[in-house]
Amino acid sequence: MKHPDDDHELFNRLEAEMAADRGADVVDLDKARAAREPAPADAESDDPTTPVMVDKPGTAKAGPGYLGRLAAAKRRPVVPLWLRSVAELKTASAWVARHYAHTIGYHALRSPVYAARLTMQAPTGLARFVGGTMRWMADREGEPVRLAAVRREDAAEYLKLSRQRDRRVRLRALVAVLGMFVGLGLALALYVLAPDWLQVLSVGALVLALGVNGRKVDAPVIHRAVEVPKASKLTSDIVLRALGSLGIPAINQAQAKGGDGFEFTAPITRDGPGWRAEGNLPFGVTVTDVIERRERLASGLRRPLGCVWPEAVSDEHTGRLVLWVGDQDLKSAPKPAWPLLKSGTVDLFKPVPYGTDQRGRWVEVTLMFIAGVIGAIPRMGKTFLLRLLLLIAALDPRAELHSYDMKGTGDLDPVGEKVSHRHGVGEEDETIQYALNDFRALREELRRRTKVIRSLPRDICPESKVTSALADKRSLGLHPIVIAVDECQVLFEHADHGKEFEEIATDLVKRGPATGIVLLLATQRPDAKSLPTGISANAGARWCLKVMGQTENDMVLGTSSYKRGVRATMFAWGDKGLHYFVGEGADARIVSAAFVDAPGAEAIAARARTVREKAGLLSGYALGETPDQATGPAYDLLADVAAVVSEKEERVWNERIAARLAELRPDIYGGWKGENVTSALKPHGIRTRDVAGITDDGTRTTRRGIVRADLLKVIAERNEKPGAA
Ligand SMILES: Nc1ncnc2c1ncn2[C@@H]1O[C@H](COP(=O)(O)OP(=O)(O)OP(=O)(O)O)[C@@H](O)[C@H]1O
């Protein structure tokens, strides 16, 4: 293995060779080093008082060589970050376009008022014009000088000035008379020759020009359409002033001695809608010390708290501070619309944007292979966030949703009613029993899935976990299952079943992610009872909105997060939806969740339902089934038949449907013949008839089959009155 010192050795040699090339003396480095280094103390001297050299002489200043420094140098990106992000560029362009569209619209609507006010000012403008011209003709600007010559009784000077004035007045009078004739001639020509529209235009322009000339300085005709907030530029002085006001002794001492107390490592630059300063705090001061005093920092910067975001740099020492100061408070800054609000579906195995960071860039989450916890004090947007994640899951038609709203206010109903396979609301006994049965079934499902995955050949399932391709194969039953529980403490603290819920949930958190089962738990009381440690410690994704103390913070975000400066306690009361997100293999990030209200959620869920209906993937609660009616994991015959009959097939033989169903779910339809399909569809009112077709070997013949339109009609009728299926 290569030792890191080898690189330094190599650089040193290269430097020596370069020096030799430049004509310097060639030095044998090993010999030179041996001469420089003092012999080991214990080998040469037995005197214990001989001091031991810990710094090599000369190395303190020298540091790594030029090449060494180059190798360790950090290269700044050639193309700035905002230019590389298409989304950011699009957002910026859209804002600019909207700004100008607004300005044009604003002024266009007011243009008749502007014209009227200018017309009213036109007489004043005319008087000013005539007066100005007369003064110019009479050379009034030279008058004070001439009067001064009179006062001094300087005859020679006065005569010189008078002669110059006479010449000037003659010339200016000539120009004015000429101008008047040209003007009158032009006006006459326009009156006689020009079409009406040109006359109107000319008179209008003249009146408006006179109106502009007659304007009052203190009453402008045109007002600003947009008040651009004046965010002052962040300068090094302001940053140093703010850091000095934090009351951190090391910074204050350095500043008292005339130093800065902060060493900038990069110029202060624009970064998104704000300024970014980066540098080193004095030795021993950490970024956490600054984050702790964020309010004082905001005061020192003279900016609202929601604009000031000090952050640590994860791959640097703990004193490297990045200070991002936004132009606007994060709460009031305009949020871009969620990309999935109006259209689009989701592949849960891929990252999906769900919120924006302080700089307005989208932050993504991949729901597969995680178990997640959401914690916050009440009313901060916890349920909204859980519903947003459920909506993302709903938009992947393969995902089977289990939604539980233990608070009982119906916040998850938009998703639950339309798409969920299982949905429970409230903390009544029936709901708890319903949830318990579901959790038990999920544990069985988890066991079945682990067996299926174990039995799959390596080339199909190389990493012993579900993949998007495996989830597509309906026959394997490895589609994503997303379980979301709001106020999960109701389950875990239940007097009779709390332990069982905890056991199953812990199992789902630990083994679920690899088998395609995702458990999302939200609670407003993140403590060891409401979020058992077996669950909170194994959660791969954590969302923490405002919490009140260190314990809750660390319960949700992970042990010693608070100490590392990841503090959801710093969020203000008005910071709804703002949270720390830990997951996606990245450090904690501050994210503002996309805002989707109840009607928005209804619309998205309706879209998700349509996609599922088309794919024959709607099941369970959303179809009006009670758990007793639904056997085993989600499937229903009509939906399955619809899924295997393509849109192009108007009529299809039952034997073909049987073969395709057997492939879809071998454990249920395995061995079915055409007759099985006939008798299974009969109770649903779908008649079997003679259908002409071509066999696999190309012979034209007639066999028993169904008409696709009949099937779709029955499904549509059933969906209109859900309980009737
Ligand atoms: N991402 C967001 N952006 C802006 N406002 C939000 C956001 N999420 C939620 N809110 C606002 O916060 C309010 C509270 O949200 P929510 O009901 O989700 O809180 P909660 O934490 O679940 O409260 P509780 O603990 O009482 O259930 C909502 O009425 C909504 O207006």
The ligand as an SDF file (V2000), in Angstrom:
LIG
                    3D

 31 33  0  0  0  0  0  0  0  0999 V2000
  -44.3910   23.9030    4.3810 N   0  0  0  0  0  0  0  0  0  0  0  0
  -45.1680   24.8250    4.9390 C   0  0  0  0  0  0  0  0  0  0  0  0
  -45.0430   26.1100    4.5650 N   0  0  0  0  0  0  0  0  0  0  0  0
  -45.8300   27.0560    5.1280 C   0  0  0  0  0  0  0  0  0  0  0  0
  -46.7590   26.8220    6.0830 N   0  0  0  0  0  0  0  0  0  0  0  0
  -46.9250   25.5740    6.4950 C   0  0  0  0  0  0  0  0  0  0  0  0
  -46.1370   24.4980    5.9480 C   0  0  0  0  0  0  0  0  0  0  0  0
  -46.5190   23.3580    6.5460 N   0  0  0  0  0  0  0  0  0  0  0  0
  -47.4870   23.6990    7.4140 C   0  0  0  0  0  0  0  0  0  0  0  0
  -47.7370   25.0160    7.3890 N   0  0  0  0  0  0  0  0  0  0  0  0
  -48.7300   25.7310    8.2090 C   0  0  0  0  0  0  0  0  0  0  0  0
  -48.6040   25.3020    9.5520 O   0  0  0  0  0  0  0  0  0  0  0  0
  -49.8530   24.9430   10.0950 C   0  0  0  0  0  0  0  0  0  0  0  0
  -49.6890   23.7590   11.0190 C   0  0  0  0  0  0  0  0  0  0  0  0
  -49.3530   22.6330   10.2550 O   0  0  0  0  0  0  0  0  0  0  0  0
  -49.6620   21.1380   10.7540 P   0  0  0  0  0  0  0  0  0  0  0  0
  -51.1170   20.9380   10.9390 O   0  0  0  0  0  0  0  0  0  0  0  0
  -48.9770   20.2270    9.8200 O   0  0  0  0  0  0  0  0  0  0  0  0
  -48.9310   21.1900   12.1360 O   0  0  0  0  0  0  0  0  0  0  0  0
  -48.6390   20.0070   13.1160 P   0  0  0  0  0  0  0  0  0  0  0  0
  -47.2270   20.1610   13.5440 O   0  0  0  0  0  0  0  0  0  0  0  0
  -49.0210   18.7140   12.5200 O   0  0  0  0  0  0  0  0  0  0  0  0
  -49.5810   20.3760   14.3140 O   0  0  0  0  0  0  0  0  0  0  0  0
  -50.2250   19.3650   15.3420 P   0  0  0  0  0  0  0  0  0  0  0  0
  -49.1040   18.8590   16.1730 O   0  0  0  0  0  0  0  0  0  0  0  0
  -51.2250   20.2110   16.0490 O   0  0  0  0  0  0  0  0  0  0  0  0
  -50.8380   18.2940   14.5200 O   0  0  0  0  0  0  0  0  0  0  0  0
  -50.7360   24.6330    8.9040 C   0  0  0  0  0  0  0  0  0  0  0  0
  -52.0490   25.0790    9.1420 O   0  0  0  0  0  0  0  0  0  0  0  0
  -50.1200   25.3600    7.7400 C   0  0  0  0  0  0  0  0  0  0  0  0
  -50.8390   26.5240    7.4250 O   0  0  0  0  0  0  0  0  0  0  0  0
  1  2  1  0
  2  3  1  0
  2  7  2  0
  3  4  2  0
  4  5  1  0
  5  6  2  0
  6  7  1  0
  6 10  1  0
  7  8  1  0
  8  9  2  0
  9 10  1  0
 10 11  1  0
 11 12  1  0
 11 30  1  0
 12 13  1  0
 13 14  1  0
 13 28  1  0
 14 15  1  0
 15 16  1  0
 16 17  2  0
 16 18  1  0
 16 19  1  0
 19 20  1  0
 20 21  2  0
 20 22  1  0
 20 23  1  0
 23 24  1  0
 24 25  2  0
 24 26  1  0
 24 27  1  0
 28 29  1  0
 28 30  1  0
 30 31  1  0
M  END
$$$$
